[in-house]
Amino acid sequence: MMQLQVLLVAGTHGNEINGIWLFDEWNKSPFLINTHGIKTCQVIGNPEAKKAGKRYIHQDLNRSFQEESFLCLNSSNFEGSRANELVNLYGEVGENPCQIALDFHTTTASMGSCLVVYGRRDADLALASLIQNKLGLPIYLHESDQKQKGFLVECWPCGLVVEIGPIGQGLLNSRIISQTKLILETLMEQINQVKNINLFFPEKLEIHRHVKSIDFPRDEAGNIDGYVHPLRQSKDWQELKKNDELFCKLNGEIIRFEEDEPYVPVFINEAAYVEKNIAMSFTKRELWNLKEKWQQALIDLINHK
C-alpha cells in the first residue's frame, strides 16, 4: 500500500519569507516541528524568486498550475517550468507522490490567520472543517473567478492554502512564524487523527464565499486616483453595509459601498494584488452543514481506500 505523504510548500512567492525561514530552521533541527508521524516533503516553491527577493521571476507561480503552463518545461518561463517540475516530482502519480498539498503564504492585508479553499472539493472542505473546529480560523472559499486560476494546491487530490498577515513582504515576524508553526502542526495532528479514524468532525462549517473583486478608483489614463478609506483599511472580515466608505480621493470625494446585500471584504489593500487590479475581494458569509461525503472523501484519501 502506498504510504501517505503530505507536500508542504513555502515560498511559492519568493518574498514571503517566514515559511521559508521556518522550513530552513526545521531542516537544521528535524525535531523542531511535530508531524505526528505523518511523512512530509518540504519544498521551497519558487527558489529563484527567493534568491532574487521577488514575488516571482516571470509570472505568479500560484497562477501557473494550468495546462498551458505545463507546456513550458523547456521554455524561458521559469514559473511555468517550475509548476510542471513540482507536479512531476510530487504529484499524485509523480516520482515521490503526495496526496495532500499544504501551501503556506503571508499577506500584507490584515487577514490574521486563515485558510483558503479553491472550489468545493469534498476532501478540502473536510480538512478545512477540522482546522476551523480546532483553531477557529476563517475560511475563504475562492471560486467563480476566471481571471484567478491555476493555483498550486488544485493539482493535488486535497490541498489548502494557509494565509497569515499582516506582514510586509521580505520581513520576518515572530507572530507570523509562531502561527505558521502552530497551523502546520495542527494540520499534521488532524491528518494523523483521520489516518487513525480517531477524529471529530464539526456539524457546521463557516465559509466566506468569494463573490467578486473590485479595483481601485482610476482616472481616464488608468492610473489609481484614490486609496482605501481609513475606515476600511485593516477591516478584513468585517461586514459591509450599504453606504459604508470604501475609497477616498485627495479632493475629498468618498466612494461608498452601494450593494444592497451585505458583503464581507477580504485581502483589503494587499500589496501583491495591485498589479492584478484588485483593491479587495467581496465575500458572502455562509454557514454550511458538514456533509458526510466530505468526511468520507478525506478518510478514503488518507487511508488509500
Secondary structure, 3 states (H helix, E strand, C coil): CCCCEEEEEECCCCCCHHHHHHHHHHHHCCCCCCCCCCEEEEEECCHHHHHHCCCCCCCCHHHCCCCCHHHCCCCCCHHHHHHHHHHHHHCCCCCCCCCEEEEEEECCCCCCEEEEEECCCHHHHHHHHHHHHHHCCCEEEECCCCCCCCCHHHHCCEEEEEEECCCCCCCCCHHHHHHHHHHHHHHHHHHHHHHCCCCCCCCEEEEEEEEEEECCCECCCCCECCEECCCCCCCCCCCCCCCCEEEECCCCCEEECCCCCCCEEECCCCHHHHHHCCCEEEEEEEEEECCHHHHHHHHHHHCCC
